[in-house]
Amino acid sequence: MPKPRSAVVKMAPYSPPSAGREGKLRLDFNENTVGCSPQVLAFLKRKLTEEQLTIYPEYEATRQALSGYFQVPEDQFLITNGTDEAIQVLINTYVDNHDDVLILHPSYAMYRFYSEVAGADVRELSYRKEDLAFPVRGLISRIRPKTRAILISNPNNPTGTAIGIGDIVHILEAAPNAAVLIDEAYYEFYGVTALRLIDKYPNLYVSRTFSKAFGMAALRVGCLFSQAGNVKIMRKAQSPYSVNMLAALAVRAAVEDRTYVDAYVRDALAARELLYQGFTKRDIRYYSSHANFVLFEAGKRAIPVRDALRARGILVRDRSYELPGTVRVTAGTPAQAAQFFKALDEVWSVVRTEVKK
């Protein structure tokens, strides 16, 4: 057998629990819980032809639409196959074998995944135990002259915590030799962006996705922003046709329907508030979130509660493998939050009795 690279052999496999989710109340992956804008499907039906499926994707119209939506010149961003490819392209461009990469824990698993594939030496810094706040001073103190990349989710998944522009600036100025990625997958629910800092900081990279608020996770499309010189270099490390034609078409319609996205975000924020109230009423500890999900503590009941809810058609995500006893629930709509608590009330005391046994 061919011998695989040692970096790949040493990696832990990543296998998200994604089977059998269709038809259930999906409060486990922080997706849009009601569907994408109807304009997206209508646009695809109008524009898609048999001939187009035989042609490699063309991105000119999509770049123009995204440039207008984000108010960023076309030469300052890449269209990517979701945030995953954005991370991969950044790592492939700037990180060599045994280079120093700094990430937070717990956070999005793909930061470590792509760094380890590249053979990087990954160092982790934990969120504060008492409140899961971002350890800004701790991160800055661990930056080295040889640090090549710093990967930050803002807001962070799964904690929901976030940092402001002032802290981002401090990190950028402390790490002039590193590619600093601010992953804004949950921007629509937070409203704070580092995108306007790009012209000032050549070491800043910002990613966005259409998998969350826009409801297009299946299409895998996002953007990676930076200064034009950086984007030109990164384009060399990106497959020329990594974003499929359906995704390139759909995103054009998605950014035109801002009313739909704004309405969904309002619903999600209202649902998040109801989750806070519901957990408080039931004396269940939770962590305040800047995203469309809430992390709560279930203790030894975490996995049994997850399984019991699944049996009732409601999916939540156990995060005990990173933060013992925690479960993450997506904030979808107020009606879905009520449905979640109705089911939780049915299983909570039963599971508690079983755990005691």
N, C-alpha and C positions, 0 to 999 in steps of 0.2 A: 504493500500500500504506500502511496505517496505520504510523506511525513508532513503533517500540518505545522503551521507556525506555532511556536511555544506560547505566544501571547493568546492565541485562540484556544489552545489546549487548557490554559489556566483559567479561562473565563467561566463564570457560572452561566448556565443557559437562562434565557429570558423567555418565559412561556405565559403570555397573558391569558387569563381565563375567558376566552371570547366565544366559546361554542354554545349553541342553544339559547341565544339571547333574544332572537326575534319573537315578537308577540308578547313579551313581558314588559313590565314597567322598568325601564333601564335607568336606574339611579346609581350605577356602578362605575361608569367610565367618563362622567362629566360631559356627555354629549348633549346636544340639543334634544329635548325629550318630546317634541311635538312635530318635528320635521322641518325641512328647509323651506324657503320661500316658494310658494306656488309659481312665482315667476321663473324660477330656475327650471322647473320641469317644462313649463310652457315654452321657454326659450330653446331648450334642447330639442323639443319636438319640432319647432319651426326651423331650426338651423341645421340639425343633423341630417345628413343624407348618406345613401349607400356609398357614394364616391368619397365622401370625407373619411369614412372608415378605412379606405385604402391608401390614404395620404398621411405621411408623417406630420405630426402636429406643427402648426404655425402659431406663433405667440405674439405677433405684432399688435393685434387689436386688444389682446388681453393685457399686454404691458401698458398700452395707452389707458385702458380702463382703470388698472390698478394705480398707475401714476396719478391719475386724477383723483381717485378715491383717497389715497394716502397722502396726497400732496407732496410727493417725492419724485424727483426726476427719474426717467427710465434707466439711466446709467447708474443709479444708486441702489438697485435691488435685483435679486434673482427671484424668479418664480420657481418654487421647489415642490418636490413630492412630499408634501406635509412638512411639519417641523423636523421630522426625523432626518430627511435629506438635508435640511438646512444645517443641522448639527454635524452630519457626516461630511458635508462639503467644507465646513469651517475646519473640522479636525484634519481632513485630508490635505487642506491647504497649508495649515500652520504647525501641525504637530508631527514630530518624528519619533522613532523608537526611543524610549526612555526619556522623552521630554516630560517636564513637570506640568501636570494639569490639576487644577484645584476645583473641587465641586462641593456642594452642600449635601448633608444627609439629615433626614430623608429627602429625596427629590426625584425628578424624572429619571427613570432607569436608563434611558438612552444616552445620557451624558457619560455615564461610566461605560456603557456598552461600546460606543464608538471610540472612546478614548482607549479602552483596552484592546480593541481590534487593531488600533494603530500602534500598539505596543507602548503606550505612554505609562509613566509612573503617576498613578492617580492618588491624590491625597484628598481626604474627606474632612470636612468640618461640620459638626453637628449643630442643629438648631438648638436654642436654649431649652433645656428640659422643662423648666417650670411653666413656660407659656408658648414655646415653639417660635419665639421671635427670632428674626434674622440676626446673626452675630456679626454685625458690621465691623466692630473693632477687632474681633478675633480673626475675621477673614483678612483684613488689611495687615494684621501682624504676621500672617502666614505667607504673604506674597513674597516671593524671592525674585532676584534679578533674572533668574533662568526660567521663571514661570512663563509658559507659552500660551496657556489658555485658562480662562476662568468662566465657568458655565453656571448661569444663575437663572432660575425660574422666578418670574415676578409678575403676579403672585405665584407662590410656590405650591406645587402639588406634591404631597397630599396635605400639607399643613394649612394652606389657605392664607398664610401670612405674607406680608409684602414689605418692600422698602420704598422710600420716596426718592425724588430726583437728587436731593442733596447727598444722600448716601451713595447713589450711583456715581455721582461726580467724584466723591472721595475715593471710590474703588478704582475708577478710571485713571485718576491722577496718581494713585499708588502703584499702578501696574502698567506703566508706559510700554513695556516690552511684550505684553500679553494681549491676545485677542480676547476681549471681554464680551461674552454673549449675554444679552438680556432677552430671555425668552418670554414673550408677552402673549402666550397662548390664551390667557384669561383677561386680556386687556379690556374687553368690552364690559366686563363686570367690575373693573377696578377704576378705569378712567385715567390712569397715570401712565405716561409713556416716555421712554427715553429717545424716541425717534427724532425729536427736534435737536438733540445733542450731536447728531452724526457729523455735521459740518465742522464742529469744534474739536471732536475727539477722534483721531484716526484709528484708535484701538477699540472703538465701539462697534458692535454688531447687534442688531435687533431682529428677532424673528416674530412672525405672526402666523396664525393658522386660520383656516376656514372650517376646521373640524368641530369647533365648540359652538359659539353663539350662532354661526351661520348654518349649522346643521348639515355639513357636507363631509363628515368623517370618512365615509366610504370612498370618496373621490380622491382623497389624499392630495391636498393642495395648500400651499403656504407661501410665504415670502421671507427672504433674508436681506436685510438692509445694511448698508455701510457706505463709506465714501467711495466715489467712483473708481479710484485706483484699486481699492480692495476688491470691489465687485468684479473688475476686469480680471484680476488674478484668480479669484475664486471660480469664475466661469470656466477657466481652464480645467478645474478639478471636478466639474459637473458634467454628467452625461447630457448630450445635447437634446435628447427627447425624453427626459425623465418624467415630465408631466404629460399625462395623456390628453387627447383632444377633448374628451367629455369634460374633464376637469377644467381645461382652459376655457371652454365655452361657458360652463356653469358659473364660474367665478365672475364672469362679466355681468351676468344677470343678477347675481347675488349682491354685488356692490351697488347696483342701481336701486335695489329695494331696501333702502335704509329704514323705512317705516316699519317693515317686518322685523328687522333685527332689533330696532329700538324697543318695539313692543315685547319681543321675547325677553330681552334683557330686563325690562321692568317686571315682567312676570317672575323671572328667576330671582331677582332681588327681593321681591315680595315673598316668594317661597322661602328664601334664605332666612328672612326675618321670622317667618312662621316656624321654621326649624329651630331657631334660637328659643322662641317662646315655648315650643313643645318640649324641648329638652329641659328647659328651666322648670316647667310645670312638673315634669317627671323626675326631677332631681338627678338628671343625667349630665355629667360634665361634658362640655363641648368647647371647641376653640373657635374664636371669632375668625371670620374668613373674609378675604377680599375677592374671592372667586365665586363660582357657581356650585359650590359644594361645602359641606361642613363635616369636619372630623369630630367624632364623639367617642367617649370611652365606654366600652362594654365589659371590660375586664375579661374574666374567664368565659364569659358568654359570647365573646366576639364571633367565633366561628359557628357555634350553634345558632346564634341569632341570624347570621348570614344565611345559613342553610334553611332555617325555618321560614325566613322571608322568601327565599327562592321558591320554596314549595308552595307559597301563596302567590307566586308570579311577580314578586318584587325583588329586583336585584340591587344589592349594595356591595361595597368592596371592603373586604377585610384587609387591614393594614398591619396586622399583628407581627408580620415578619420584619417590619421596620420599627414600629412603635407598638410594643406589646399591649394587647387589649383594646386597640382602636379600630373603629369602623368608619368608612367614609361614605356619605350619602350625597348624591347630586341634588341641587336645588333646581327643580324643573318649573312647575307651575304651582300656585296655591292649592289647587285641587289635588295635585299629585302629592304634595306635602301632607295633606289631610289623609290621603289614601295610605301613605307610608306609616303615619302614626296609628291609624286604625289597625293595620297589620302588626305593628310593633307591640301595641297593647295586647294583642291576642297571643303573642309568643313570648313576651318578656318574662312574665311570672312563671310560665311553663318551663322555659329554658333555665331559669334560676333554680327551680326545683330539681331539674335533671342534673345540673352542674353540681349541686350540693350532694347528690347521691354519689 
